[in-house]
Amino acid sequence: MKQISILGCGWLGFPLAKSLLVKGYAVKGSTTSMEKIFMLKNDGVNPFQIIVLEDSIEGNIDSFLENSSILIIDIPPKLRGNSKENFVAKIQTLISFIEKSTVEKVIFVSSTSVYADDNFNVTTVTENTKANPDSESGKQLQEVEQLLQKNKNFQTTIIRFGGLIGEDRHPIHFLAGKKNLENPNGPINLIHQMDCIGIIQKIIETNSWNETFNAVAPYHPSRKEYYTQKAIELKLPLPEFEKNSTATGKMVSSEKVEQLLNYSFQTIPD
């Protein structure tokens, strides 16, 4: 039985772990919360409390990686408010442990924020588009991507997810009732949790390593059209947008996921 370690069993990592268990994999999962240890264990995940710091790792990281051939890294950088961190240093610390482990393949969950938004019109971006992040999070993610893919001790595949949505997570809950929202005609770039899980499993099943994938549902209505309709459906206060007709930003293409992985998106952002 192939064993997989998932660093970060949160909103995406935990349901991914459960789905991989159903597929017949043995799964080790990490959390920073002692309370969540019991939840992981009850669902069949071998739980570890692991906290990755900039210069050390708290928890038994060696046992967490032991006998796993695949490591999935799903810990986002914490760069909001006052909790800014050096995410690159954290991953550099982690890499030193991966190098001496049994891990041969790594999947790193990244973000389409590594592509800058076009401030003048809408640009379609593919995996061949040069990453030119304009946010601190995007810059650190790009640097981490390069660190992992350049390392010769293991093979790394990068997945750049768009905005994450699911039954309990949707940006309309934040946008409802807001006024003067920018870029009403810019396109959305969202992906459902079910497709995130499906794409990660496809990468593993097809041995698609040393690759970079954009992962965004092939559905790009305008922000105003999409969020207004979503607010109506959920009976939330309507968001109000600027009366600016110029569309700017980026439209992220997932053609490579559909073609190379032969993946069909299960859920459009509804």
C-alpha positions in Angstrom: 0.0 0.0 0.0 1.5 3.3 -1.1 1.8 5.9 1.7 1.2 9.6 1.3 2.0 12.4 3.9 -0.1 15.6 3.8 1.4 18.6 5.5 -1.5 20.7 6.4 -4.9 18.9 6.9 -7.0 22.0 6.9 -9.9 23.1 4.6 -8.5 21.2 1.6 -6.0 18.8 3.1 -8.4 17.0 5.4 -11.0 16.1 2.8 -8.2 15.2 0.4 -6.8 12.8 3.0 -10.2 11.1 3.4 -10.6 10.8 -0.3 -7.1 9.2 -0.7 -8.0 6.7 2.1 -11.0 5.7 0.0 -8.7 5.2 -3.0 -6.6 2.7 -0.9 -3.7 4.8 0.1 -2.3 5.0 3.7 -2.3 8.6 4.8 -0.3 10.5 7.4 -1.7 14.0 8.1 -0.4 16.9 10.0 -2.2 19.7 11.9 -0.9 22.4 14.2 -3.9 21.9 16.6 -3.9 19.2 19.2 -7.7 19.2 19.2 -7.7 18.1 15.5 -5.5 15.1 16.2 -8.4 13.1 17.4 -10.6 14.1 14.4 -7.9 12.9 11.9 -7.4 9.7 13.8 -11.2 8.9 13.9 -11.3 9.2 10.1 -8.4 6.8 9.6 -5.6 9.3 9.1 -2.4 8.7 11.0 -2.2 12.1 12.8 0.9 14.2 13.6 1.1 17.6 15.3 3.7 19.5 13.2 4.5 23.2 13.3 7.0 24.4 10.6 8.9 27.5 11.8 11.4 29.6 10.0 14.4 27.9 11.6 13.0 24.7 13.1 10.1 22.2 13.1 8.1 21.3 16.2 6.8 17.8 16.2 8.2 14.5 14.9 8.7 15.4 11.3 11.0 12.4 10.6 8.3 10.0 11.6 5.7 12.0 9.7 7.8 11.6 6.5 9.0 8.1 7.2 8.0 5.4 4.5 6.0 8.0 2.5 6.9 8.2 -1.2 4.7 11.3 -1.8 4.5 14.5 0.2 1.7 17.0 -0.4 2.5 20.5 1.0 -0.7 22.5 1.7 0.4 25.2 4.1 -0.3 28.7 2.8 1.9 31.7 3.8 0.6 33.8 6.7 1.0 37.4 5.5 -2.1 39.2 6.7 -2.3 41.7 9.5 0.6 41.6 11.9 1.3 37.8 11.5 3.8 38.3 8.6 6.2 35.5 8.2 9.2 34.4 6.1 7.4 31.5 4.3 10.4 30.9 2.1 12.6 30.2 5.2 9.9 27.8 6.5 10.0 25.8 3.3 13.8 25.8 3.3 13.8 24.3 6.8 11.3 21.7 5.6 13.3 20.8 2.5 16.3 19.8 4.7 14.1 17.1 6.3 12.5 16.0 2.9 16.0 15.5 1.5 16.9 12.8 4.1 13.5 11.1 4.0 12.0 8.4 1.8 9.9 11.1 -0.1 10.5 11.0 -3.9 7.6 13.1 -5.1 6.3 16.4 -3.8 3.0 18.2 -4.7 3.1 21.9 -3.7 -0.2 23.8 -3.4 0.4 27.2 -4.8 -1.8 30.0 -6.1 -2.5 31.9 -9.3 -1.4 35.0 -7.4 2.0 34.3 -8.8 0.6 36.0 -12.0 0.3 39.7 -11.8 -3.1 41.3 -12.7 -3.1 43.4 -15.8 -4.1 46.9 -14.8 -5.2 48.0 -18.4 -7.2 45.1 -19.8 -7.8 41.4 -19.3 -4.9 39.0 -20.1 -5.2 35.3 -20.5 -2.5 33.5 -18.6 -1.2 29.9 -19.1 1.6 28.0 -17.4 3.9 29.5 -20.1 3.1 33.0 -18.9 6.0 34.5 -16.9 5.1 34.6 -13.2 5.4 38.2 -12.1 3.7 38.5 -8.8 2.7 41.9 -7.5 1.8 40.8 -3.9 4.1 39.7 -1.1 2.3 36.3 -0.9 2.7 35.8 -4.6 6.4 36.6 -4.5 7.1 34.2 -1.7 5.0 31.4 -3.4 7.0 31.9 -6.6 10.3 31.7 -4.7 9.2 28.5 -2.9 8.0 26.9 -6.2 11.5 27.5 -7.6 13.3 26.1 -4.5 11.3 22.9 -4.7 11.5 22.3 -8.4 15.2 23.0 -8.5 15.9 20.4 -5.8 17.3 17.2 -7.4 16.6 15.0 -4.4 12.9 14.7 -5.3 10.5 15.6 -8.1 8.0 18.4 -7.5 4.7 19.3 -9.2 3.2 22.7 -8.6 -0.6 23.3 -8.6 -1.6 27.0 -8.9 -5.2 27.1 -7.6 -7.5 30.0 -8.2 -9.9 31.2 -5.6 -11.1 28.3 -3.5 -14.8 27.7 -3.0 -16.9 25.0 -1.4 -20.1 24.4 0.6 -18.7 26.3 3.6 -16.5 28.8 1.7 -17.4 31.4 -0.8 -16.3 35.0 -1.4 -19.8 36.3 -1.7 -20.2 36.1 2.1 -17.4 38.7 2.3 -18.6 40.8 -0.6 -22.4 40.9 0.2 -23.6 44.4 0.8 -20.2 46.0 0.0 -20.2 49.2 -2.0 -18.0 50.6 -4.8 -16.4 47.2 -5.5 -13.7 47.5 -8.2 -13.4 45.9 -11.6 -17.1 44.9 -12.2 -16.4 43.5 -15.6 -13.2 41.6 -14.7 -13.4 37.8 -14.9 -13.6 35.4 -12.0 -11.0 32.6 -11.5 -12.5 30.2 -9.0 -12.2 26.4 -8.3 -14.3 24.1 -6.2 -12.9 22.0 -3.4 -14.0 18.8 -5.2 -12.0 19.7 -8.3 -8.9 20.6 -6.2 -9.1 17.0 -4.8 -9.8 15.5 -8.2 -6.8 17.2 -9.8 -4.4 16.2 -7.1 -5.5 12.6 -7.3 -5.1 12.7 -11.1 -1.5 14.0 -10.8 -0.7 11.0 -8.5 -2.6 8.5 -10.7 -0.9 9.6 -13.9 2.6 10.1 -12.4 2.6 13.7 -13.7 5.8 14.9 -11.9 8.1 17.9 -12.6 5.1 19.8 -13.9 3.3 23.1 -13.2 -0.5 23.3 -13.5 -3.0 26.1 -13.4 -6.2 24.9 -11.8 -9.2 27.1 -12.3 -12.7 26.2 -13.5 -13.2 27.0 -17.2 -16.0 29.4 -16.3 -15.2 33.1 -16.3 -18.3 35.4 -16.1 -17.7 39.0 -14.9 -17.4 39.7 -11.2 -20.6 41.8 -11.2 -22.6 39.2 -13.0 -21.4 36.3 -10.9 -21.5 37.8 -7.5 -24.8 39.5 -8.0 -26.4 36.3 -9.0 -24.8 34.4 -6.1 -26.1 37.0 -3.6 -29.6 36.6 -5.1 -29.5 32.8 -4.8 -28.3 33.0 -1.1 -30.7 35.9 -0.3 -27.8 38.1 0.8 -27.5 41.9 0.3 -26.4 42.7 -3.2 -22.8 43.8 -3.7 -22.6 47.2 -5.4 -19.9 47.8 -8.0 -18.2 50.8 -9.5 -19.7 52.0 -12.8 -16.4 51.4 -14.5 -16.9 49.5 -17.8 -13.2 48.8 -18.4 -12.3 45.1 -17.5 -8.9 44.5 -16.1 -7.1 41.6 -14.5 -6.4 38.1 -15.7 -8.2 35.1 -17.0 -6.5 31.9 -15.9 -6.5 29.0 -18.4 -6.6 25.4 -17.2 -6.3 23.8 -20.6 -3.1 22.0 -19.5 -5.0 20.3 -16.7 -7.8 19.2 -19.1 -5.4 18.0 -21.8 -2.3 16.5 -20.1 -4.2 15.0 -17.1 -7.3 14.3 -19.2 -9.3 15.9 -16.4 -12.9 17.0 -16.7 -14.0 19.6 -14.2 -16.8 18.3 -12.0 -18.1 21.5 -10.6 -18.4 25.0 -12.0 -18.6 27.8 -9.5 -22.3 28.1 -9.0 
